[in-house]
Amino acid sequence: MRETPQDDIHSMQSGQAPYENVLRESLRAELRLVNTGLPRARRTLSDLLKERRPHVLCNDGSTHSFKRKELEYLATITDAAEQEELLLPMIVEVGRDDGETSVLCEGELESAVISRIIGMQVACKQGRIRIYRPQLALLRARLKTTTVYVFSAGVTL
């Protein structure tokens, strides 16, 4: 899609060169492709524990399967009420190159579960739990199939 002269003027007024807009749109398109394997919907731990082959369907039509061992581990660190509420897979947002990632959260339950797993207190602020690479490594070592990555354009051009 070619920009009009008016778009160029708007871009210059907003401090962005036209090529930056092209890069931004290209990045968005690439991220949509990379993220096609994300789950359509998440399911509760309690529901997944009841299934013989626990899984969720993904946006691209594929199936994301969960290892029963991971689900059982989560069951040992949560009570029945938390199991009814905890949605899986947990979504880990990757977007910046500063060594920081975020786990998307809807409330304090995700914070409590992640705190138990990595052995340090974390908090949900503005829908995100900020963790660094060492904590992410601990989380992913325990929960390889019950966490998924979403790539975002958290970079500035």
Residue pairs with C-beta under 8 A, 6 or more apart in sequence:
1 25
3 11
3 18
3 21
3 22
7 18
7 21
8 18
11 17
11 18
11 20
11 21
16 157
20 157
23 157
24 153
24 157
27 153
27 155
28 153
31 151
31 152
31 153
34 151
35 59
35 150
35 151
36 58
36 59
36 60
37 58
37 59
37 60
37 62
37 64
37 148
38 58
38 59
38 91
38 148
38 150
39 56
39 57
39 58
39 59
39 64
39 89
39 148
40 56
40 57
40 58
40 59
41 56
41 57
42 56
42 87
42 88
42 89
42 91
43 56
43 87
43 88
44 83
44 84
44 85
44 86
44 87
44 88
45 71
45 74
45 75
45 78
45 82
45 83
45 84
45 86
45 87
45 88
46 80
46 83
46 84
48 54
48 66
48 71
48 88
49 71
49 72
49 75
49 83
53 65
54 65
54 66
54 68
54 71
55 63
55 64
55 65
55 66
56 63
56 64
56 66
56 88
56 89
57 63
57 64
58 64
64 89
64 145
64 148
65 145
66 88
66 89
66 145
66 146
67 144
67 145
67 146
70 142
70 143
70 144
70 145
70 146
71 88
71 146
73 142
73 143
74 83
74 86
74 88
74 113
74 143
74 146
75 83
77 113
77 116
77 117
78 86
78 113
82 109
82 112
82 113
85 109
86 109
86 110
86 113
87 106
88 146
89 145
89 146
89 147
89 148
90 103
90 104
90 110
90 114
90 143
90 146
90 147
90 148
91 103
91 104
91 147
91 148
91 149
91 150
92 101
92 102
92 103
92 104
92 136
92 139
92 140
92 147
92 148
92 149
92 150
93 101
93 102
93 103
93 104
93 128
93 149
93 150
93 151
93 152
93 154
94 101
94 149
94 150
94 151
94 152
95 151
95 152
95 153
95 154
95 155
96 154
96 155
97 155
99 132
99 133
100 130
100 131
100 132
101 130
101 131
101 132
101 133
101 136
102 128
102 129
102 130
102 131
103 110
103 114
103 128
103 129
103 131
103 139
103 147
104 127
104 128
104 150
105 111
105 124
105 127
105 128
105 129
106 127
107 124
108 124
110 124
110 129
111 122
111 123
111 124
111 129
114 122
114 129
114 131
114 139
115 121
115 122
117 138
117 139
117 142
117 143
118 131
118 135
118 138
118 139
119 138
120 135
122 129
122 130
122 131
122 135
123 129
131 139
139 147
140 147
